[in-house]
Each structure stands twice: as C-alpha cells, then as structure tokens.
C-alpha cells in the first residue's frame, strides 16, 4: 500500500513539473494563448445562440471587435447574421475559452479559392 501511495505521489509531482516546464518553455506560450495565423474557412451559419455562432457545427464567438461585412467588404449589421446564411470566417486560433471571430463575410453562396483569397486580402 505504501509503495502505491509513493508511486501515485511521484506521478503527480512529475506531472506538475512537466506542466510548469511546458508553460515556461520559450515558444510554448503560443500553443496556450491562441496566437498564430488566423483560421479562414467558409460554411453555413447553422444556428445562433446569443453571441455564439454555429458555423459548420463549430461554435465561434462574436465579439465587439468582430467585423461583419458583405462579400464586397461593405459593412453589414449583426441582425443580418441569420441561420441559413453562407459565410466566410476569419477567426483566431481556438483557445480554452473558445474561438473568436475576427471578421465574418455574408456571402450569396460558396466561393472558390480565388474568391476567398480576394475576401481576405488586406485583412491582417
């Protein structure tokens, strides 16, 4: 019994040390902070639950900083975000608190690769 207790305590201590080293390791913070290039994709706005949009079965957070635009890059209103709308999204990498939308474009339908590049050009 005493050996099992020591082994369990040892594994907890080692796990804590590995976590502490991982958090302090240079460059590892980007994994935890959601830093990195934006994720860009298009899909169907399936549902809206308050400030959470469900796009392609993926929950995304709408914030005050989110830019809502039409396909021609003209401003659109939040009231235009309705289920069934085809959208293109530029979002921050996912974090434990969710994935925030940087920009969302309301589109008439699915866009090809060149059209998507045109949407996101100059958005960084």
Rosetta blueprint (number, residue, H / E / L):
1 X L
2 X H
3 X H
4 X H
5 X H
6 X H
7 X H
8 X H
9 X H
10 X H
11 X H
12 X H
13 X H
14 X H
15 X H
16 X H
17 X H
18 X H
19 X H
20 X H
21 X H
22 X H
23 X H
24 X H
25 X L
26 X L
27 X L
28 X L
29 X H
30 X H
31 X H
32 X H
33 X H
34 X L
35 X L
36 X L
37 X L
38 X L
39 X E
40 X E
41 X E
42 X E
43 X E
44 X E
45 X E
46 X E
47 X E
48 X E
49 X E
50 X L
51 X L
52 X E
53 X E
54 X E
55 X E
56 X L
57 X L
58 X E
59 X E
60 X E
61 X E
62 X L
63 X L
64 X L
65 X L
66 X L
67 X E
68 X E
69 X E
70 X E
71 X L
72 X L
73 X L
74 X L
75 X E
76 X L
77 X L
78 X H
79 X H
80 X H
81 X L
82 X L
83 X L
84 X L
85 X L
86 X E
87 X E
88 X E
89 X E
90 X E
91 X E
92 X L
93 X L
94 X L
95 X E
96 X L
97 X L
98 X E
99 X L
100 X E
101 X E
102 X E
103 X E
104 X E
105 X E
106 X E
107 X E
108 X L
109 X L
110 X L
111 X L
112 X L
113 X H
114 X H
115 X H
116 X H
117 X H
118 X H
119 X H
120 X H
121 X L
122 X L
123 X L
124 X L
